[in-house]
Amino acid sequence: MPRAPAAVASPIAAGTRVELEQGARLLDDRLVAGGAPWRVLALSGASRDVVRRWACGDVVRLGEEAFARTLVDRGLALVRPVHDVNRDDVDVLIPVYDDVESLKALVDHLNGWCVTIIDDASHDPDAVADVARHAGATVVRVDERQGPAAARNAGLAATTREFVWFLDADLELDDPASVLVRLGSHLGDPRVAAAAPRVRGGSGRRGRDRFERRFGALDQGATSALVTPSGPVSFVPSACLLARRSALGDGFDPTLRVGEDVDLVWRLGDGDWLVRYDADVTVVHPARSTWRAWWAQRDGYGRSAAALATRHGSRLAPLRVDPWTAVTWAGVVTGRPLLGVRLLRTVRDAAAQRLAGRTAHPVRVATTVVFGATARSGPALARAAVRTYGPWLGVAALLARRRGRLLAVVALGVAWRWRRRRVDPRDVPIALLDDLAYALGVARGALVTRSLEALTPRLVTSSLSWRDVLGLSASSNPNANPNANL
C-alpha cells in the first residue's frame, strides 16, 4: 500500500479545534493517560497548559501544530477539521449477491449520487440491472462469484473519484448526506485514510433482531477512537467505510472471504495511515434472516481469525496481557491472590520511582495506574477467554475438582457483555450461542490453516521490565530518562 504523508510534513493546522479522545484523561497537571496503545505521557513546560486548553475544546495556535500531530497520531487527541467532502467527488461502491430487495431500498436513498453496483454473479442479473437503471447507477458484472473483497476491488478498478464509499447492499442508510458530512470531516486530515460510523443491528421484533441491536457483531461500541490493533477499537467493518482512494493501493485481499476489512484496516496502519471510528454517527445493518445464516456468520468470523493470523501474527492473539497483569490474575484463579498483590505493590513502587520529579504525587498516580489498570483488565480478560475458549473452559470447570474459580471466570466472561446495559434474560441463550459459534469457528480455522496463532495468548511488552521492578535497572533511577513514557 502507499505510505501516508509523513507526520512531520502534516502538522495539524493552526485554528483546528482539538479535544482529548474520549478514552484519554489528565491524571494531574503534568500527566495525560490514554491512547492506542494505552500509555502515560509526561507533559513538560507549556505543553501542560496546551493540553488543558485542548481538553476544553480549544483550537491549535501557532507553534502548537507539531505537538497536536503527536497527540493525534498516538490516539490521545482528536481533531475536528472543517472539511466538506462533495458527494460528486465520491464513488459509492455496493457489492451485491442476489439481495435485490435490500439493494433497491438502499439505492432509493442515493439518487443523484455516483453509485456503482458490483453484481457478484447474482442468479438474476437482470433484476440487479433493473434496480441500477431506475436509480441511475452503473453496474459492474462479475461472472463468477468471488466474494465481497474481490467485488469491491472490481468497483475500485472501474471508478476514479478521489473518495470511495463502500456500502453493504443490506445497509439501512436513510440520510447518506449527513453521514458523508460527518465521516468526510475526518478525511480533512491528510493522514486519515478512512473513517467509519457505528454499525448497529436492526430494530425488528424477533429475538435475533433485539440481540443484534444490543450486541451486533459489527458494533464497535459507543466510544469514538483511533483504530489500531492494540486499541479499544481494533478494526472497523467495511459495511460502511469512507476511504481515500490514494491510500487503498490494490484494495482488499481477494483471497479472504471474511475478515477482509480487518486486514485492510491493519495494512493501512502498517503504512502509517490513520483510521477513525466515529461512534456519534450510526447506521443500521439488520440481522441475518435465519438462524442458520446467523450461525454461519458467527462461525465465519471465528474462522477468519485463523486466516488473518497467518498474515498478521500475534495481533490475532485472543489474550494480550503484560506480565504483571498475567501473574496477578493467574494468582487469583489458582487461589493465590496475595502473590499478585505483592507483585503489584512492587510494580507500583517501581512506577512511582519512574514518575518522581514529573508529578507532585508519584505514589498516588502510580497506584491509580497500576492497580486501576489491573483491576479493569480482569473482566476484559475473562470475556476474551470465554469468547475463544468458552466451550473448553466450561468442560474443564465441570471436570475440575475445584471448579468454583473456573466457573466464576466463565460467568464473568459471559456477563461482561452487559456491563453497560440492563440484563434481558431473553438475550442470554443467544449470547451463549454467539460465543459458542465463534469459538468453534476459531478452532476450525486453526485446523484448516494448521496454525495455533489465533489460539495462542501473548505477553505484551511492559515499559517496566523485571530489572526495573527488582531495582536492578538504571531506568529505575528517577533522573535516568526524564522524558520517557511510563
Buried (B, 14 or more C-beta within 10 A) or exposed (E): BEEBBEBEEBBBBEEBBBBBBBBBEBBBEBBBBBBBBBBBBBBEEEBBEBBBBBBEEBBBEEEBBEBBBBBBBBBBBBBBBEBEBEBEEBBBBBBBBBBBEBBBBBBEBBEEBBBBBBBBBBEEBEBBBBBBEEBEBBBBBBEEBBBBBBBBBBBBEBBEBBBBBBBBBBBBBEEBEEBBBBBBBBBBBBBBBBBBBBBBBBEEEEBBBBBBBBBBBBBBEEBBBBBBBEBBBBBBBBBBBBBBBEBBEEBBBBEBBBBBBBBBBBBBBEBBBBBBBBBEBBBBBBBBEEEEEBBBBBBBBBBBBBBBBBBBBBBBBBBBBBBBBBBBBEBBBEEEEEBBBEBBEBBBBBBBBBBBEBBEBBBBBBBBBBBEBBEEBBBBBBBBBBBBBBBEBBEBBEEEEEEEBBBBBBEBBBBBBBEEEEEBEEBBEBBBBBBBBBBBBBBBBBEEBEBEBBBBBBBBEBBBBEEBBEEEBEBBEBEEEEEEEB
